[in-house]
Amino acid sequence: MTGWYTITPTGPITIGNLTPVGQNSGQVGCRWPPNGHQLAACLNLPSHAQLWGPFWYCDSTLYVLLPLPVYTLDIAENRTSKESPPQNLYRLVWDEQEQWQVQSQHQGQEIEVIGGQYLIPINTLEEFWRSQEWSFSSGKPDDNELKHLPWETLTLSHNSREDFQVKDEGGFFAEMTTLLDPDWSILVKIIGEYEPPKTGILGAGTPVTVRSVRGRSRWENLGAECANPKEAILLTGALWQQPQTKLSCPTPPGVKGYAAEMGVPWQSWKKVRDRHDPTRRVAVLTPGEWMTPAGAVYLWAGTSPVSHSGPLPDPFNRHVLGYGHLWLF
């Protein structure tokens, strides 16, 4: 049934990167966070259900990536502890010269741009983004503070094996994995009449537990209606394409200004007609695309193409797996 669910890995996660170590080996990397296709496979999601996420969950709080055009005056070298997150946040503003600028009262001051480096509770983000500034030292509960990204990468090496036997003595593989911090989970919303299994596999064989999180109506603002939205924050990775050329781009249609990270490689499988036997269809990888990571901010040139927050519909129906979730305001 429609509801929120946590996905909690029991160990390091490997997603598509087992690579031989040697003079001619390729680059090693782990895709992170898991994308909609990987989460759908983990949950055995049927075609009639939809997915929102991934989001992040800890201590009954939903977190998202801090948007990119965010800065602080609490620069790292002046904090009491370099490990402590900054206590004061400010939004960069889009000026008449169509550039991101610090707010007028901070012109000439030393700042640190921290967007994309922390997680922020979704309700705190909503209040902060509307007021353009936020102080965590004003009596707010602790669970409203910024959190360091709750994962780290680990590179493991092991023998090449076949049928549980070492295949090549000295033939090592490097495996880059991602380890989620204790007490943290991936959070998704399943929309539709479907109850996922209580266990699953994520990536290259990492067992996960799946638990229902009920009574969280305060998160429904992730799909709330917004009258005449002027801006949007990208909460999940997106696969935007130019309508005519189908080439990857960092923005959806109708955007006049944006801040976005560099895209990350993304490919999928599709069925095509066999060149040697037209009666058969074979699976091939799609041409390389680029996924825009979460945290991007968009400014609409005119009217937003949608009036409800949520995954922006696309012709390939990837929005049903949570790609391109826009929070409008």
C-alpha positions as CSV (number, residue, x, y, z in Angstrom):
1,M,0.0,0.0,0.0
2,T,1.1,3.6,-0.4
3,G,3.5,4.6,2.3
4,W,7.0,5.4,3.4
5,Y,9.7,2.7,3.8
6,T,13.3,2.6,5.0
7,I,15.9,0.5,3.3
8,T,18.8,-0.3,5.7
9,P,21.9,-2.0,4.3
10,T,23.6,-4.6,6.4
11,G,27.0,-3.8,5.0
12,P,29.0,-2.0,2.4
13,I,27.2,-1.5,-1.0
14,T,28.7,-2.2,-4.3
15,I,26.9,-0.9,-7.4
16,G,28.3,-2.0,-10.8
17,N,32.1,-1.5,-10.5
18,L,34.0,-4.8,-10.1
19,T,37.2,-4.0,-12.0
20,P,40.5,-6.0,-12.5
21,V,43.5,-4.4,-10.9
22,G,46.5,-4.1,-13.2
23,Q,48.4,-2.0,-15.6
24,N,45.5,-1.7,-18.0
25,S,42.6,-1.7,-15.6
26,G,39.8,0.8,-15.9
27,Q,38.7,3.3,-13.3
28,V,37.0,2.0,-10.2
29,G,34.0,3.8,-8.8
30,C,30.7,3.1,-7.0
31,R,27.5,4.8,-8.1
32,W,26.0,6.5,-5.2
33,P,23.3,7.1,-4.2
34,P,21.4,4.2,-5.7
35,N,19.2,5.3,-8.6
36,G,15.5,4.6,-9.1
37,H,16.1,1.4,-11.2
38,Q,18.4,-0.1,-8.5
39,L,15.9,0.8,-5.7
40,A,13.0,-0.6,-7.7
41,A,14.9,-3.9,-8.2
42,C,15.7,-4.0,-4.5
43,L,12.0,-3.6,-3.6
44,N,10.8,-5.9,-6.4
45,L,8.5,-3.0,-7.4
46,P,5.7,-4.0,-9.8
47,S,4.9,-1.9,-12.9
48,H,1.6,-0.6,-11.4
49,A,3.4,1.1,-8.5
50,Q,5.5,4.3,-8.4
51,L,8.5,5.4,-6.3
52,W,9.7,8.6,-4.7
53,G,13.3,8.8,-3.5
54,P,16.0,8.2,-2.5
55,F,15.8,10.4,0.6
56,W,17.7,9.9,3.9
57,Y,16.3,9.0,7.2
58,C,17.7,9.2,10.8
59,D,15.9,9.7,14.2
60,S,12.5,9.9,12.6
61,T,13.6,12.8,10.4
62,L,13.7,13.0,6.6
63,Y,16.8,14.6,5.1
64,V,17.7,15.8,1.7
65,L,20.9,17.2,0.2
66,L,21.6,20.9,1.0
67,P,21.0,22.8,-2.3
68,L,24.1,24.1,-4.1
69,P,23.6,27.9,-3.9
70,V,23.9,28.0,-0.1
71,Y,26.7,29.8,1.9
72,T,27.7,30.6,5.4
73,L,29.8,33.2,7.2
74,D,31.0,30.5,9.6
75,I,33.9,29.5,7.5
76,A,35.6,26.2,8.6
77,E,38.8,27.8,9.9
78,N,36.8,30.0,12.3
79,R,34.6,27.3,13.7
80,T,35.2,26.0,17.2
81,S,35.5,22.5,15.7
82,K,36.1,21.8,12.0
83,E,33.8,18.7,12.5
84,S,30.8,20.8,13.6
85,P,28.5,21.9,10.8
86,P,28.0,25.7,10.3
87,Q,25.3,27.3,12.4
88,N,24.1,30.0,10.0
89,L,22.9,29.5,6.4
90,Y,22.2,32.0,3.7
91,R,20.9,31.6,0.1
92,L,22.7,33.0,-2.9
93,V,20.4,35.2,-4.9
94,W,19.9,35.5,-8.6
95,D,20.6,39.1,-9.6
96,E,19.6,41.3,-12.5
97,Q,22.8,40.4,-14.3
98,E,21.7,36.8,-14.2
99,Q,24.4,35.6,-11.8
100,W,24.4,34.1,-8.4
101,Q,25.4,36.6,-5.8
102,V,25.7,36.8,-2.0
103,Q,23.0,38.8,-0.3
104,S,23.6,42.6,-0.2
105,Q,24.4,42.7,3.5
106,H,27.2,40.3,3.0
107,Q,28.9,41.9,0.1
108,G,32.7,42.0,0.6
109,Q,32.6,39.6,3.6
110,E,34.4,36.2,3.6
111,I,32.0,33.4,2.9
112,E,32.1,29.6,2.4
113,V,29.8,28.0,-0.1
114,I,28.6,24.7,1.5
115,G,25.8,23.6,-0.8
116,G,26.0,19.9,-1.6
117,Q,28.2,19.1,1.4
118,Y,25.6,18.4,4.1
119,L,22.1,17.0,4.6
120,I,19.3,19.2,5.8
121,P,15.9,18.2,7.3
122,I,13.2,18.7,4.6
123,N,11.0,20.9,6.9
124,T,14.0,23.0,7.9
125,L,14.9,23.4,4.2
126,E,11.3,24.7,3.4
127,E,11.5,27.4,6.1
128,F,15.1,28.3,5.3
129,W,14.4,28.6,1.5
130,R,11.5,30.9,2.0
131,S,13.2,33.2,4.5
132,Q,16.6,33.0,2.7
133,E,18.5,32.6,6.0
134,W,18.5,30.2,9.0
135,S,20.2,30.1,12.3
136,F,20.6,26.7,14.1
137,S,21.6,28.4,17.4
138,S,18.1,30.0,18.0
139,G,16.7,27.3,20.2
140,K,15.8,24.8,17.4
141,P,15.7,21.1,18.3
142,D,18.9,19.2,17.6
143,D,17.3,17.1,14.8
144,N,16.9,20.3,12.8
145,E,20.7,20.7,12.4
146,L,22.7,20.0,9.3
147,K,24.3,16.6,9.1
148,H,27.5,15.5,7.5
149,L,27.0,13.2,4.6
150,P,26.4,9.9,6.4
151,W,28.4,7.6,4.1
152,E,32.0,6.9,3.2
153,T,33.7,5.0,0.3
154,L,35.8,2.0,1.0
155,T,38.0,0.3,-1.6
156,L,38.3,-3.5,-1.1
157,S,40.5,-5.9,-3.0
158,H,40.1,-9.7,-3.3
159,N,40.9,-12.6,-5.6
160,S,39.1,-13.3,-8.9
161,R,36.9,-16.3,-8.1
162,E,34.7,-18.7,-10.0
163,D,32.5,-21.2,-8.3
164,F,33.9,-20.1,-4.9
165,Q,37.5,-21.1,-6.0
166,V,40.3,-18.7,-6.7
167,K,40.4,-18.4,-10.5
168,D,43.8,-16.7,-10.9
169,E,46.5,-16.6,-8.3
170,G,47.5,-13.0,-7.9
171,G,44.5,-11.9,-10.1
172,F,43.1,-9.3,-7.7
173,F,40.0,-7.2,-8.2
174,A,39.4,-3.8,-6.7
175,E,35.9,-3.1,-5.5
176,M,34.8,0.4,-4.4
177,T,31.9,0.2,-1.9
178,T,29.9,2.7,0.0
179,L,29.2,2.3,3.7
180,L,26.2,4.0,5.2
181,D,26.7,5.3,8.8
182,P,25.0,3.4,11.6
183,D,21.4,4.6,12.4
184,W,20.9,5.9,8.9
185,S,18.7,4.5,6.2
186,I,17.6,5.2,2.6
187,L,14.0,6.4,2.6
188,V,11.5,6.0,-0.2
189,K,7.8,6.4,-0.8
190,I,5.9,3.7,-2.6
191,I,2.7,4.9,-4.3
192,G,0.2,2.2,-5.2
193,E,-1.2,-1.0,-3.8
194,Y,2.0,-2.8,-3.0
195,E,3.7,-4.0,0.1
196,P,7.4,-4.6,-0.4
197,P,9.2,-7.7,1.1
198,K,10.9,-7.1,4.4
199,T,14.3,-8.0,3.0
200,G,16.0,-7.5,-0.3
201,I,19.3,-7.2,-2.1
202,L,20.8,-3.8,-3.1
203,G,23.7,-3.6,-5.6
204,A,26.0,-6.5,-5.9
205,G,24.5,-8.7,-3.2
206,T,24.3,-6.5,-0.1
207,P,21.3,-7.7,2.0
208,V,19.0,-4.9,3.2
209,T,16.0,-4.7,5.6
210,V,12.9,-2.9,4.5
211,R,10.6,-1.4,7.2
212,S,7.4,0.6,7.0
213,V,7.5,4.1,8.5
214,R,3.9,5.2,9.2
215,G,2.2,8.4,10.3
216,R,4.5,10.7,8.5
217,S,2.0,13.1,7.0
218,R,4.3,16.0,7.6
219,W,6.4,14.9,4.6
220,E,3.5,15.2,2.2
221,N,4.8,18.7,1.3
222,L,7.1,16.8,-1.0
223,G,4.1,16.5,-3.3
224,A,2.2,19.6,-2.3
225,E,0.6,22.0,-4.8
226,C,2.4,25.3,-5.3
227,A,0.7,28.3,-6.9
228,N,2.8,30.1,-9.5
229,P,6.1,28.5,-8.6
230,K,9.2,30.6,-9.5
231,E,11.9,28.2,-8.5
232,A,12.5,24.5,-7.9
233,I,15.0,22.4,-5.9
234,L,16.1,19.0,-7.4
235,L,15.7,16.5,-4.5
236,T,16.7,13.3,-6.5
237,G,18.9,12.7,-9.5
238,A,17.4,13.6,-12.8
239,L,17.9,12.5,-16.5
240,W,17.1,15.7,-18.4
241,Q,17.3,15.7,-22.2
242,Q,17.0,18.3,-24.9
243,P,13.7,17.7,-26.7
244,Q,15.1,17.9,-30.3
245,T,18.5,16.3,-30.0
246,K,17.8,13.9,-27.1
247,L,21.2,14.9,-25.7
248,S,21.7,15.0,-21.9
249,C,21.5,18.5,-20.3
250,P,21.6,19.8,-16.7
251,T,18.1,21.4,-16.7
252,P,14.5,20.6,-17.5
253,P,12.7,22.7,-20.2
254,G,11.7,26.3,-19.4
255,V,14.6,27.2,-17.1
256,K,16.3,30.6,-17.2
257,G,18.9,30.1,-14.5
258,Y,20.3,27.2,-12.5
259,A,23.0,25.8,-10.3
260,A,23.9,22.2,-10.8
261,E,26.7,19.8,-10.2
262,M,28.5,18.1,-13.1
263,G,26.5,15.1,-14.4
264,V,27.5,11.5,-13.6
265,P,27.5,8.7,-16.2
266,W,24.3,6.7,-16.5
267,Q,23.3,3.9,-18.9
268,S,20.4,1.5,-19.1
269,W,19.3,-1.5,-21.1
270,K,16.9,-1.4,-24.0
271,K,15.6,-4.0,-26.5
272,V,16.5,-3.5,-30.2
273,R,16.1,-5.6,-33.3
274,D,19.0,-8.0,-34.0
275,R,21.0,-6.9,-37.0
276,H,21.5,-10.5,-38.1
277,D,18.0,-11.8,-37.4
278,P,15.3,-9.1,-37.6
279,T,12.8,-11.5,-36.0
280,R,14.8,-11.4,-32.7
281,R,15.2,-8.6,-30.2
282,V,18.3,-8.3,-28.1
283,A,19.3,-6.2,-25.1
284,V,21.9,-3.5,-25.6
285,L,23.2,-0.6,-23.4
286,T,21.8,2.8,-24.3
287,P,24.3,5.5,-25.4
288,G,26.0,7.3,-22.6
289,E,23.7,9.7,-20.7
290,W,24.5,12.1,-17.8
291,M,22.5,12.2,-14.6
292,T,22.2,15.5,-12.8
293,P,22.8,14.9,-9.1
294,A,20.4,16.1,-6.4
295,G,20.9,19.6,-5.0
296,A,20.4,21.6,-8.2
297,V,18.3,24.7,-8.1
298,Y,16.3,26.0,-11.1
299,L,14.6,29.3,-11.8
300,W,11.7,29.2,-14.3
301,A,11.7,31.6,-17.2
302,G,7.9,31.8,-17.0
303,T,5.3,29.3,-15.9
304,S,6.5,26.1,-14.4
305,P,5.5,23.0,-16.4
306,V,3.9,21.5,-13.2
307,S,2.0,22.9,-10.3
308,H,2.6,20.1,-7.8
309,S,6.0,19.1,-6.3
310,G,7.2,15.7,-7.3
311,P,9.0,13.9,-10.1
312,L,8.7,15.8,-13.3
313,P,7.0,13.6,-15.9
314,D,9.1,12.6,-18.9
315,P,8.4,10.7,-22.1
316,F,10.4,7.7,-20.9
317,N,8.3,7.3,-17.7
318,R,11.4,7.5,-15.6
319,H,9.6,9.7,-13.2
320,V,7.6,6.7,-11.9
321,L,10.9,5.6,-10.3
322,G,11.6,8.9,-8.6
323,Y,13.9,10.5,-11.1
324,G,13.8,14.3,-11.2
325,H,11.8,15.1,-8.0
326,L,11.3,18.8,-8.0
327,W,10.3,20.7,-4.9
328,L,8.5,23.8,-6.1
329,F,8.3,27.2,-4.3
